[in-house]
Amino acid sequence: MAIIRRPDPKFQLGFSVEDGIICSLMRGGIAERGGIRVGHRIIEINGQSVVATTHDKIIQILTNAVGEIHLKTMPASTYRLLTGQEQPVFL
């Protein structure tokens, strides 16, 4: 679980997201300091599942969030395996 501390909406969160996956981080930004990682998929915001949530709704939730923002994430590859979108490769 990553915790981002955003005292006011005027502060940028410091990351970009596409279809629930963290695409980039602002070096030294609030998100990086809170433990957010590129390539991870957001699965929960402040205890609310966003697994089946649209991109626009995720952006709206994040844009309006202030104070302590609790994000549950997991590597996107793990998410794809757990949801059957990808098959494991056995050696």
C-alpha positions as CSV (number, residue, x, y, z in Angstrom):
1,M,0.0,0.0,0.0
2,A,1.3,3.4,-1.0
3,I,0.3,6.5,1.0
4,I,0.5,9.8,-0.8
5,R,0.2,13.0,1.3
6,R,-1.5,15.7,-0.7
7,P,-2.3,18.7,1.5
8,D,-4.2,20.7,-1.2
9,P,-5.6,20.0,-4.7
10,K,-3.2,22.6,-6.1
11,F,-0.3,20.1,-5.5
12,Q,0.2,17.7,-8.4
13,L,0.2,14.0,-7.5
14,G,3.3,13.6,-9.6
15,F,2.3,10.6,-11.8
16,S,0.5,9.8,-15.0
17,V,-1.9,6.9,-15.4
18,E,-3.4,5.2,-18.4
19,D,-6.1,2.5,-18.0
20,G,-5.2,2.2,-14.3
21,I,-1.5,1.6,-14.9
22,I,1.1,4.1,-13.7
23,C,3.0,5.3,-16.8
24,S,5.4,7.8,-15.4
25,L,6.5,9.5,-12.2
26,M,7.7,13.0,-11.5
27,R,11.1,12.6,-9.9
28,G,11.0,13.6,-6.2
29,G,7.2,14.1,-6.5
30,I,4.5,13.3,-3.9
31,A,3.8,9.9,-5.6
32,E,7.4,8.8,-5.8
33,R,7.9,9.7,-2.2
34,G,4.8,7.7,-1.3
35,G,6.0,4.5,-2.9
36,I,4.2,4.6,-6.2
37,R,6.0,2.6,-9.0
38,V,5.9,2.8,-12.8
39,G,4.3,-0.3,-14.3
40,H,2.0,-0.9,-11.4
41,R,-1.8,-1.1,-11.7
42,I,-4.0,0.8,-9.3
43,I,-6.5,-1.6,-7.8
44,E,-7.8,0.5,-4.9
45,I,-8.0,4.2,-4.0
46,N,-8.9,5.0,-0.3
47,G,-10.4,1.5,0.2
48,Q,-12.5,1.7,-3.0
49,S,-11.9,-0.9,-5.7
50,V,-11.1,0.7,-9.1
51,V,-10.5,-2.6,-10.9
52,A,-13.6,-2.3,-13.2
53,T,-13.5,1.6,-13.1
54,T,-13.1,3.7,-16.3
55,H,-10.0,5.7,-16.9
56,D,-12.0,9.0,-16.6
57,K,-13.5,8.0,-13.2
58,I,-10.0,7.0,-11.8
59,I,-8.7,10.4,-12.9
60,Q,-11.7,12.1,-11.3
61,I,-11.2,10.3,-8.0
62,L,-7.5,11.1,-8.0
63,T,-8.0,14.7,-9.0
64,N,-10.4,15.3,-6.1
65,A,-8.4,13.4,-3.4
66,V,-6.6,15.4,-0.7
67,G,-5.0,14.6,2.6
68,E,-3.7,11.0,2.9
69,I,-4.5,9.1,-0.3
70,H,-4.2,5.3,0.2
71,L,-3.4,3.5,-3.0
72,K,-3.2,-0.3,-3.4
73,T,-1.2,-1.3,-6.5
74,M,0.4,-4.4,-8.0
75,P,2.7,-5.0,-10.9
76,A,0.6,-4.9,-14.1
77,S,2.0,-8.3,-15.1
78,T,0.8,-9.9,-11.9
79,Y,-2.7,-8.3,-12.4
80,R,-2.9,-9.7,-15.9
81,L,-2.0,-13.2,-14.6
82,L,-4.5,-13.1,-11.8
83,T,-7.3,-11.9,-14.1
84,G,-6.5,-14.5,-16.8
85,Q,-5.5,-11.9,-19.4
86,E,-2.1,-13.5,-19.7
87,Q,-0.8,-17.1,-19.3
88,P,2.3,-17.9,-17.3
89,V,5.3,-19.1,-19.3
90,F,6.8,-22.3,-17.9
91,L,10.4,-23.2,-18.5
